[in-house]
Amino acid sequence: MSNAVRLPASMTAIGSYRGLPVADPESMVNVEMALPVLRPHDILVRVAAVSVNPADVTRRASAPDTGEPTVLGFDAAGTVVALGPEASGYAVGDEVYYAGDVSRPGSNAEYHAVDSRIVGRKPANLTWAEAAAVPLTTITAWEAMFDKFKLTSTSTGTLLVVAGAGGVGSMLIQLAKKLTGMTVIATASREESRAWASALGADAVVDHSGDFVSNALAQVPDGVDYIFSPYSKNNVENYAKIGKAFAEICAIDGHAGLDLQPLMRKSISWHWEWMFTRSFYGTHDISAQRDILDRAAAMFEAGDLRTTLTREISGLTPENLRQAHALVESGRTIGKVVVTGR
């Protein structure tokens, strides 16, 4: 490590020894671990806040029973305290935010090692909690729109954002309205989630419970050009009816045996978005995620984006993380739940 402040030899992390229901006190426990050894491009971050995503819930519930703790956590915000020999763009003391790497130990710890190329500078106008709420969802929304759909500032048409009050949907609505010419139709089933999606800039909100197809086509009779899908199981036939000929769909959830045949006659394209692809495979353009987060930071500071934090829990403890996981696991959260460590 270079340019490091004085650091302890060990740290406290929160881990899972095996997949358990969130109500089980053993589902997440404190563990003492050695401080991470940095890879060449890494920075070491003193974690100030983490958020909980559906991916965290899934990973906790399926944690392997190996005798070694699985440290969960993706989204984080904190302060750089040490640099690997090839880390670039940061100095000790810098404030950063990032979404992490699924192939490495997570951010639910006092200190976290992360590749500097997927880290952005923390927006100066956001608190730790507000910043920790947004990296994973911002990157996912950005990659869906610009890497998969290839939208630009001059793009027009209609974008259907399923679950517009969710973490990714909340960022997708904002980014689409600020950076494209798209008409954004969000879906939501409850009064409070419909109000949230509208406040973020959705041009209209439709109910995805009940007769989803009729509700959507009542708003957009000619169908939509693009569909963002966080819930694809049992929805492919609906999308085939709602989408125009040559529409495009981007999904962020995987389901074994998903049948895409209903999309064929309309020549509807299907894209997958997994924001961990770049870090997992070490792609040549891995630093694109730093660029996304830095551009988003400028948008937050300019007032063009707002944080999606809706619930802040103080104290990075197993008890508080279990509470946050339970909230997300309920499927009824709006925006993001964050646990702060300091």
For each residue, the residues with C-beta under 8 A, 3 or more apart:
1: 4 7 38 44 82 83 84
2: 82 83 84 85
3: 82 83 91 92
4: 1 7 44 81 82 83 92
5: 81 82 92
6:
7: 1 4 35 44 81 82 111
8: 11 35
9: 34 35
10: 32 33 34 35
11: 8 32 33 34 35 109 110 111
12: 30 31 32 33 109 110
13: 30 31 32 33 69 71 105 108 109 110
14: 28 29 30 31 71 72 73 108 109 316 317 318 321
15: 28 29 31 69 70 71 72 108
16: 19 20 27 28 29 60 63 69 70 72
17: 26 29 63 65 67 68 69 70
18: 63 64 65
19: 16 60 61 62 63 64 65
20: 16 24 26 27 61 63
21: 24 27 61
22: 27 57 60 61 322 325 326 329
23: 27 322 326
24: 20 21 27
25: 29 318 322
26: 17 20 29
27: 16 20 21 22 23 24 60 322 325
28: 14 15 16 60 72 108 318 321 322 325
29: 14 15 16 17 25 26 69 318
30: 12 13 14 317 318
31: 12 13 14 15 69 71
32: 10 11 12 13
33: 10 11 12 13 69 71 109
34: 9 10 11 37
35: 7 8 9 10 11 44 111
36: 42 44 105 111 112 113
37: 34 113
38: 1 42 43 44 82 83 84 87 113
39: 42 84 113 115
40: 84 85 86 87
41: 84 86 87 88 115 116 117
42: 36 38 39 83 84 87 113 114 115 116
43: 38 80 82 83 84 87 90 96 113 114 116 119
44: 1 4 7 35 36 38 80 81 82 83 111 112 113
45: 76 78 79 80 81 96 98 107 111 112 113 114 119
46: 78 79 81 110 111
47: 50 76 77 78 107 108 109 110 111 112 316 341
48: 76 77 78 79 128 132 340 341 342
49: 76 77 78 128 129 131 132 316 338 339 340 341
50: 47 73 75 76 107 108 132 316 338 339 341
51: 75 132 133 134 136 309 336 337 338 339
52: 56 57 75 321 324 325 327 328 336 337 338 339
53: 56 57 74 75 136 137 167 328 336
54: 57 58 167 328
55: 58 59 74 102 136
56: 52 53 59 60 72 73 74 106 325 328
57: 22 52 53 54 60 61 325 328 329
58: 54 55 61 62
59: 55 56 62 63 70 72 102
60: 16 19 22 27 28 56 57 63 72 325
61: 19 20 21 22 57 58
62: 19 58 59
63: 16 17 18 19 20 59 60 70 72
64: 18 19 70
65: 17 18 19
66:
67: 17
68: 17
69: 13 15 16 17 29 31 33
70: 15 16 17 59 63 64 105 106
71: 13 14 15 31 33 105 106 108 109
72: 14 15 16 28 56 59 60 63 106 108 321
73: 14 50 56 76 100 106 107 108 109 112
74: 53 55 56 99 100 102 106 107 136
75: 50 51 52 53 97 98 99 100 107 132 133 134 135 136
76: 45 47 48 49 50 73 97 98 100 107 112 114 132 135
77: 47 48 49 95 96 97 98 122 128 129 131 132
78: 45 46 47 48 49 95 96 112 128
79: 45 46 48 93 94 95 96
80: 43 44 45 83 90 91 92 93 94 95 96
81: 4 5 7 44 45 46 92 111
82: 1 2 3 4 5 7 38 43 44 92
83: 1 2 3 4 38 42 43 44 80 87 90 91 92 116
84: 1 2 38 39 40 41 42 43 87 116
85: 2 40
86: 40 41
87: 38 40 41 42 43 83 84 90 116
88: 41 116 117
89: 116 119 290
90: 43 80 83 87 94 96 116 119
91: 3 80 83 94
92: 3 4 5 80 81 82 83
93: 79 80
94: 79 80 90 91 121
95: 77 78 79 80 121 122
96: 43 45 77 78 79 80 90 119 120 121 122
97: 75 76 77 119 120 121 122 123 131 132 134 135 293 297
98: 45 75 76 77 114 118 119 120 135 293
99: 74 75 118 135 136 139 275 289
100: 73 74 75 76 104 106 107 112 114 118 136 279
101: 104 114 115 118 276 279 280
102: 55 59 74 276 279 280
103: 276 279 280
104: 100 101 113 114
105: 13 36 70 71 109 112 113
106: 56 70 71 72 73 74 100 109 112
107: 45 47 50 73 74 75 76 100 112 114
108: 13 14 15 28 47 50 71 72 73 316 321
109: 11 12 13 14 33 47 71 73 105 106 112
110: 11 12 13 46 47 341
111: 7 11 35 36 44 45 46 47 81
112: 36 44 45 47 73 76 78 100 105 106 107 109
113: 36 37 38 39 42 43 44 45 104 105
114: 42 43 45 76 98 100 101 104 107 118 119
115: 39 41 42 101 118 119 279 286
116: 41 42 43 83 84 87 88 89 90 119 290
117: 41 88 286 287 289 290
118: 98 99 100 101 114 115 278 279 286 287 289 290
119: 43 45 89 90 96 97 98 114 115 116 290 293
120: 96 97 98 135 289 290 292 293 294 296 297
121: 94 95 96 97 293 294 297
122: 77 95 96 97 126 128 131 297
123: 97 126 130 131 296 297 300 301
124: 297 301
125: 300 301
126: 122 123 130 131 300 307
127: 130 131
128: 48 49 77 78 122 131 132 340 342
129: 49 77 132 133 309 312 338 340
130: 123 126 127 133 134 307 309 338
131: 49 77 97 122 123 126 127 128 134 135 307
132: 48 49 50 51 75 76 77 97 128 129 135 338 340
133: 51 75 129 130 137 167 307 308 309 335 336 338
134: 51 75 97 130 131 137 138 171 296 300 307 308 309 336
135: 75 76 97 98 99 120 131 132 138 139 293
136: 51 53 55 74 75 99 100 139 140 167 275
137: 53 133 134 140 141 167 168 170 171 308 336
138: 134 135 141 142 171 175 292 293 296
139: 99 135 136 142 143 275 289 292 293
140: 136 137 143 144 168 171 252 273 275
141: 137 138 144 145 168 171 172 175
142: 138 139 145 146 147 171 175 292 296
143: 139 140 146 147 148 273 275 292
144: 140 141 147 148 149 168 172 228 250 252 271 273
145: 141 142 148 149 151 172 175 176 179 180
146: 142 143 149 150 151
147: 142 143 144 150 273
148: 143 144 145 248 250 271 273
149: 144 145 146 226 248 250 271
150: 146 147
151: 145 146 155 176 179 180 182 226
152: 155 180
153: 179 180 181
154: 181
155: 151 152 180 181 182
156: 181 182 183
157: 182 183 224 225 226
158: 182 183 184 185 220 223 224 225 226
159: 172 176 180 182 183 184 185 224 225 226 227 228
160: 185 186 187 216 220 224 226 227 228 242
161: 164 169 172 173 176 184 185 186 187 197 202 228
162: 169 187 208 227 228 229 230 231 235
163: 166 168 169 187 188 208 230 231
164: 161 169 170 172 173 186 187 188 193 196 197 200 202 205
165: 169 170 186 188 192 193 194 196 197 334 335
166: 163 169 170 230 334
167: 53 54 133 136 137 170 171 308 335 336
168: 137 140 141 144 163 171 172 228 230 252
169: 161 162 163 164 165 166 172 173 186 197 228 230
170: 137 164 165 166 167 173 174 196 197 200 308 334 335 336
171: 134 137 138 140 141 142 167 168 174 175 305 308
172: 141 144 145 159 161 164 168 169 175 176 228
173: 161 164 169 170 176 177 184 186 197 200 201 202
174: 170 171 177 178 200 201 304 305 306
175: 138 141 142 145 171 172 178 179 180 305
176: 145 151 159 161 172 173 179 180 182 184
177: 173 174 180 182 184 200 201
178: 174 175 201 299 304 305
179: 145 151 153 175 176
180: 145 151 152 153 155 159 175 176 177
181: 153 154 155 156
182: 151 155 156 157 158 159 176 177 226
183: 156 157 158 159 203
184: 158 159 161 173 176 177 201 202 203
185: 158 159 160 161 202 203 204 205 206 216 219 220 224
186: 160 161 164 165 169 173 197 198 202 204 205 206
187: 160 161 162 163 164 205 206 207 208 212 216
188: 163 164 165 193 194 196 197 205 207 208
189: 193 207 208 209
190: 193 194 332
191: 194 195
192: 165 195 196 334
193: 164 165 188 189 190 196 197 334
194: 165 188 190 191 197 198 205 207
195: 191 192 198 199
196: 164 165 170 188 192 193 199 200 334 335
197: 161 164 165 169 170 173 186 188 193 194 200 202 205
198: 186 194 195 201 202 205
199: 195 196
200: 164 170 173 174 177 196 197 306
201: 173 174 177 178 184 198
202: 161 164 173 184 185 186 197 198 205
203: 183 184 185
204: 185 186 219
205: 164 185 186 187 188 194 197 198 202
206: 185 186 187 215 216 218 219
207: 187 188 189 194 210 212 215
208: 162 163 187 188 189 212 215 216
209: 189 212
210: 207 215
211: 214 215
212: 187 207 208 209 215 216 235 238 242
213: 216 217 238 241 242
214: 211 217 218
215: 206 207 208 210 211 212 218 219
216: 160 185 187 206 208 212 213 219 220 224 242
217: 213 214 220 221 223 241 242
218: 206 214 215 221
219: 185 204 206 215 216
220: 158 160 185 216 217 223 224 242
221: 217 218
222: 244
223: 158 217 220 242 243 244 247
224: 157 158 159 160 185 216 220 227 242 243 244 247
225: 157 158 159 243 244 247 248
226: 149 151 157 158 159 160 182 247 248 249 250
227: 159 160 162 224 239 242 243 247 248 249 250
228: 144 159 160 161 162 168 169 172 249 250 252
229: 162 232 235 239 249 250 251 252 253
230: 162 163 166 168 169 251 252 253
231: 162 163 235 253
232: 229 235 236 251 253 255 258
233: 253 255 258
234: 238
235: 162 212 229 231 232 238 239
236: 232 239 240 258 259 260 262 263
237: 240 241 262
238: 212 213 234 235 241 242
239: 227 229 235 236 242 243 247 249 262 263 268
240: 236 237 243 262 263 266 268
241: 213 217 237 238
242: 160 212 213 216 217 220 223 224 227 238 239
243: 223 224 225 227 239 240 247 249 263 266 268
244: 222 223 224 225 247 266
245: 266 267 268
246: 266 267 268 269
247: 223 224 225 226 227 239 243 244 266 268 269
248: 148 149 225 226 227 268 269 270 271
249: 226 227 228 229 239 243 263 268 269 270 271
250: 144 148 149 226 227 228 229 271 272 273
251: 229 230 232 254 270 271 272 273
252: 140 144 168 228 229 230 272 273 274
253: 229 230 231 232 233
254: 251 258 272
255: 232 233 258
256:
257:
258: 232 233 236 254 255
259: 236 262
260: 236 263 264 270
261: 264
262: 236 237 239 240 259
263: 236 239 240 243 249 260 266 267 268 270
264: 260 261 267 268
265:
266: 240 243 244 245 246 247 263
267: 245 246 263 264
268: 239 240 243 245 246 247 248 249 263 264
269: 246 247 248 249
270: 248 249 251 260 263
271: 144 148 149 248 249 250 251
272: 250 251 252 254
273: 140 143 144 147 148 250 251 252
274: 252 277
275: 99 136 139 140 143 278 289
276: 101 102 103 279 280
277: 274 280 281 283
278: 118 275 281 282 283 285 286 288 289
279: 100 101 102 103 115 118 276 282 286 289
280: 101 102 103 276 277
281: 277 278
282: 278 279 286
283: 277 278 286
284:
285: 278 288
286: 115 117 118 278 279 282 283 289
287: 117 118 290 291
288: 278 285 291 292
289: 99 117 118 120 139 275 278 279 286 292 293
290: 89 116 117 118 119 120 287 293 294
291: 287 288 294 295
292: 120 138 139 142 143 288 289 295 296
293: 97 98 119 120 121 135 138 139 289 290 296 297
294: 120 121 290 291 297 298
295: 291 292 298 299
296: 120 123 134 138 142 292 293 299 300 305
297: 97 120 121 122 123 124 293 294 300 301
298: 294 295 301 302
299: 178 295 296 302 304 305
300: 123 125 126 134 296 297 303 304 305 306 307
301: 123 124 125 297 298
302: 298 299
303: 300 306
304: 174 178 299 300
305: 171 174 175 178 296 299 300
306: 174 200 300 303
307: 126 130 131 133 134 300
308: 133 134 137 167 170 171 335 336
309: 51 129 130 133 134 312 335 336 338
310: 333 334 335 336 337
311: 324 327 333 335 336 337 338
312: 129 309 338 339 340
313: 320 323 324 337 338 339 340
314: 320 339 340
315: 320 339 340 341
316: 14 47 49 50 108 320 321 339 340 341
317: 14 30 320 321
318: 14 25 28 29 30 321 322
319: 322 323
320: 313 314 315 316 317 323 324 339
321: 14 28 52 72 108 316 317 318 324 325 339
322: 22 23 25 27 28 318 319 325 326
323: 313 319 320 326 327
324: 52 311 313 320 321 327 328 337 338 339
325: 22 27 28 52 56 57 60 321 322 328 329
326: 22 23 322 323 329 330
327: 52 311 323 324 330 333 337
328: 52 53 54 56 57 324 325 333 337
329: 22 57 325 326
330: 326 327 333
331:
332: 190
333: 310 311 327 328 330 336 337
334: 165 166 170 192 193 196 310
335: 133 165 167 170 196 308 309 310 311
336: 51 52 53 133 134 137 167 170 308 309 310 311 333
337: 51 52 310 311 313 324 327 328 333
338: 49 50 51 52 129 130 132 133 309 311 312 313 324
339: 49 50 51 52 312 313 314 315 316 320 321 324
340: 48 49 128 129 132 312 313 314 315 316
341: 47 48 49 50 110 315 316
342: 48 128
